[in-house]
């Protein structure tokens, strides 16, 4: 890291630590217990200073005492909020916090390239506090982000992603109104976007029994999960249409002779004006 980079970090971190209270505090909650050997992220609090020049994240870890020594954190940023740009997951920038230092990287179209550092972090008790100069993100007003903890052997690590896979969190900065430095500016939160859908099932596809789709859950860009409406189903068994019954034709009676056959179930629904659809494939027992 260059001397200029270190000076920038020091100024950025001090700006957040010693200025007036941070603005736009937003708390995000992550599921716990996915991997007991990973650094289990429970909550993340994002905020910015009054000028919007520094963004901070407070990452709380449930089992910090057991995992602190060999844990790294990676923060990924989708700065244009467009999944079609950036790396294959849509991220343009990344911050890495290691037990012995930190790094900042930008996606150059084919790989991550280390650039001038805009990040600083410290792990105290059960909280990893990360400070990022907004200049490094392009002086943004809002962005999507994801945080991943990685612990242990790099070739076989224990990983916890926050939020869960196929979900994303969104943060919107707030700057203080001129003349009233402690009063946040009211901003409109971007509308939630559908990130993924997941169907729920009753029973296991087994010959001679009934198998049913019980619902369709929508994961939103805010991290919230909502039920889809107008859920309906179609299915094929061994490549032939299989008639469904009940609500949305989502209950299927599997004949005893279906063992070993391929069952394909297509589930559709809507969330607001968004039409949803996903196909699930099973091997009948």
C-alpha positions in Angstrom: 0.0 0.0 0.0 1.3 3.5 -0.9 1.9 6.3 1.5 -0.8 8.3 -0.2 -3.2 5.4 0.2 -2.5 5.1 3.9 -3.0 8.9 4.4 -6.4 8.6 2.5 -7.4 5.8 4.8 -6.5 7.6 7.9 -8.5 10.7 6.9 -11.5 8.6 5.8 -11.7 6.6 9.0 -11.2 9.6 11.2 -13.9 11.5 9.4 -16.5 8.9 10.4 -15.2 8.2 13.8 -15.0 11.9 15.0 -17.6 13.7 13.0 -21.2 14.3 14.2 -23.4 11.2 14.5 -23.6 9.0 11.4 -26.6 9.2 9.1 -28.8 6.7 7.3 -28.2 3.9 9.8 -29.7 0.7 8.2 -29.7 -2.6 9.9 -29.7 -5.9 7.9 -30.3 -9.3 9.5 -28.8 -12.6 8.2 -29.8 -16.2 8.9 -27.6 -18.0 11.5 -26.2 -21.5 12.0 -25.6 -22.4 8.3 -22.1 -23.6 9.0 -21.1 -23.9 12.7 -17.4 -23.7 11.8 -17.8 -20.4 9.8 -17.7 -16.9 11.1 -21.5 -16.6 11.5 -22.7 -13.1 10.4 -25.8 -12.2 12.3 -26.4 -8.4 11.7 -24.9 -5.7 9.6 -25.4 -2.0 10.3 -24.5 0.4 7.4 -24.2 4.2 7.8 -22.5 7.2 6.3 -21.0 10.4 7.6 -22.8 13.7 7.2 -21.0 14.6 3.9 -21.5 11.2 2.4 -17.8 10.9 1.9 -17.4 7.8 4.1 -19.6 4.7 4.4 -19.2 2.3 7.4 -20.3 -1.2 8.1 -20.5 -2.9 11.5 -20.6 -6.6 11.0 -21.6 -8.6 14.0 -20.4 -12.2 14.3 -22.1 -14.7 16.6 -19.1 -16.9 17.3 -16.3 -14.3 17.1 -14.3 -15.6 20.0 -13.8 -19.0 18.3 -13.1 -17.9 14.8 -11.5 -14.4 14.9 -7.9 -15.4 14.4 -8.3 -17.0 11.0 -11.3 -15.2 9.5 -11.3 -12.8 6.5 -14.2 -10.7 5.3 -15.1 -9.8 1.7 -17.5 -7.0 0.8 -18.8 -6.9 -2.8 -20.4 -3.9 -4.3 -22.8 -3.6 -7.3 -22.4 0.1 -7.8 -24.6 0.6 -10.8 -27.2 -1.9 -9.5 -27.1 -3.7 -12.8 -26.4 -7.5 -12.7 -25.4 -7.4 -16.4 -22.2 -5.4 -15.7 -19.2 -6.1 -13.5 -18.0 -9.6 -12.6 -20.3 -12.7 -13.3 -22.3 -11.8 -10.1 -22.7 -8.2 -11.1 -20.1 -6.6 -8.7 -17.7 -3.8 -9.8 -15.7 -3.4 -6.5 -14.6 -5.5 -3.6 -13.0 -4.9 -0.2 -11.0 -7.6 1.6 -10.3 -7.5 5.3 -7.7 -10.1 6.4 -6.4 -10.9 9.9 -3.2 -9.0 9.0 -4.5 -6.2 6.7 -6.9 -5.1 4.0 -7.2 -4.5 0.3 -9.4 -2.8 -2.3 -10.0 -4.2 -5.8 -11.8 -3.2 -9.0 -13.2 -5.6 -11.7 -11.4 -4.8 -15.0 -13.7 -6.9 -17.2 -12.0 -10.2 -16.7 -10.4 -10.3 -13.2 -10.1 -8.4 -9.9 -7.2 -5.8 -9.9 -5.9 -4.2 -6.8 -6.1 -0.4 -6.9 -5.4 2.5 -4.5 -6.9 1.5 -1.1 -10.1 3.1 0.0 -10.9 0.7 2.9 -9.8 0.2 6.5 -11.1 -2.2 9.1 -10.8 -3.5 12.7 -12.1 -6.6 14.5 -12.9 -5.9 18.1 -14.9 -8.2 20.4 -17.6 -9.6 18.1 -17.8 -6.7 15.5 -15.8 -6.1 12.4 -16.0 -2.4 11.6 -15.2 -1.4 8.1 -14.8 2.2 6.8 -14.8 2.9 3.0 -14.2 6.2 1.3 -17.2 6.8 -1.1 -14.7 8.1 -3.6 -13.6 4.6 -4.2 -17.1 3.6 -5.1 -17.6 6.5 -7.4 -19.3 8.9 -5.0 -22.5 7.0 -5.1 -26.0 7.7 -3.7 -27.0 4.0 -3.4 -25.5 0.6 -4.2 -26.2 -3.2 -3.8 -23.8 -5.2 -1.6 -23.0 -8.6 -0.2 -20.7 -9.6 2.6 -18.9 -13.0 2.9 -16.9 -14.4 5.8 -14.2 -17.0 5.0 -12.4 -19.0 7.6 -9.8 -21.7 7.7 -8.0 -23.6 4.9 -8.2 -21.6 1.7 -8.6 -24.8 -0.3 -11.6 -25.9 1.8 -12.8 -22.9 3.7 -15.9 -22.4 5.9 -18.0 -19.7 4.4 -21.0 -17.6 5.5 -22.7 -15.3 2.9 -24.8 -12.3 4.1 -27.5 -12.2 2.8 -28.1 -15.7 1.6 -27.2 -17.0 -1.9 -29.3 -15.4 -4.7 -30.2 -12.4 -2.4 -28.8 -8.9 -2.2 -28.9 -5.9 0.2 -29.3 -2.3 -0.9 -28.0 0.8 0.9 -28.9 4.4 0.2 -26.7 7.2 1.5 -28.1 10.3 3.2 -26.4 13.7 3.5 -27.2 16.3 6.1 -29.3 19.3 5.0 -27.2 22.5 4.7 -27.6 24.6 7.8 -29.0 21.7 9.9 -26.1 19.2 10.0 -27.8 16.7 12.3 -31.0 16.5 10.2 -31.0 13.8 7.5 -32.3 14.5 4.0 -35.4 12.5 3.1 -34.7 10.3 0.1 -36.9 7.9 -1.8 -35.9 4.2 -1.3 -35.5 2.4 -4.7 -38.3 -0.1 -5.4 -37.5 -3.6 -4.3 -36.5 -6.0 -7.2 -37.1 -9.7 -7.4 -33.8 -11.5 -7.1 -34.9 -15.1 -7.0 -37.8 -17.5 -6.4 -38.0 -20.7 -4.4 -40.8 -23.2 -4.3 -41.8 -25.2 -1.2 -43.0 -28.8 -1.4 -45.0 -31.3 0.6 -43.8 -34.9 0.5 -41.0 -36.6 -1.5 -41.6 -37.7 -5.1 -42.3 -41.4 -4.4 -44.2 -43.9 -6.6 -47.8 -44.5 -5.3 -47.9 -41.3 -3.3 -49.0 -37.6 -3.7 -46.4 -34.8 -4.2 -47.5 -31.2 -3.9 -46.1 -27.7 -4.4 -47.2 -25.7 -1.3 -46.0 -22.2 -2.3 -43.6 -19.9 -4.1 -41.4 -17.5 -2.1 -39.8 -14.4 -3.7 -36.4 -13.0 -2.5 -36.3 -9.3 -2.9 -33.3 -6.9 -3.4 -33.9 -5.5 0.1 -33.3 -8.9 1.7 -37.0 -9.4 2.4 -38.8 -12.6 1.4 -42.5 -12.5 0.3 -45.0 -15.0 -0.9 -45.9 -15.0 -4.6 -49.6 -14.9 -5.7 -51.5 -16.8 -8.4 -49.3 -19.9 -7.9 -49.9 -22.6 -10.6 -48.2 -25.7 -11.7 -47.7 -28.0 -14.7 -45.7 -31.3 -14.7 -44.4 -34.1 -16.8 -43.5 -37.6 -15.8 -41.1 -39.4 -18.0 -41.7 -36.7 -20.6 -45.5 -37.1 -20.6 -47.9 -34.6 -19.2 -49.0 -35.3 -15.6 -52.4 -33.8 -14.5 -52.4 -31.9 -11.3 -55.3 -31.3 -8.9 -56.2 -28.9 -6.1 -55.2 -25.2 -5.8 -53.3 -24.2 -8.9 -53.2 -27.8 -10.1 -50.2 -28.2 -7.8 -50.9 -31.7 -6.3 -49.7 -34.7 -8.3 -50.6 -38.3 -7.8 -47.6 -40.4 -8.8 -48.4 -44.0 -10.0 -46.6 -46.9 -8.3 -44.9 -47.6 -11.6 -43.2 -44.2 -11.6 -40.2 -45.3 -9.6 -37.0 -44.2 -11.3 -38.7 -41.9 -13.7 -38.0 -38.2 -14.2 -40.6 -35.8 -12.7 -40.4 -32.2 -14.0 -42.6 -29.6 -12.2 -42.9 -26.0 -13.6 -44.1 -23.5 -11.0 -45.4 -20.1 -11.9 -46.7 -17.1 -10.0 -46.7 -13.3 -9.8 -45.3 -10.7 -7.4 -46.8 -7.2 -8.2 -46.5 -6.9 -11.9 -43.6 -9.4 -12.2 -44.4 -12.8 -13.6 -42.4 -15.6 -12.1 -41.5 -19.1 -13.2 -39.1 -21.9 -12.3 -38.8 -25.6 -13.2 -37.8 -28.3 -10.7 -36.7 -31.8 -11.7 -36.8 -34.9 -9.5 -36.1 -38.6 -9.8 -39.1 -40.5 -8.4 -38.2 -42.9 -5.6 
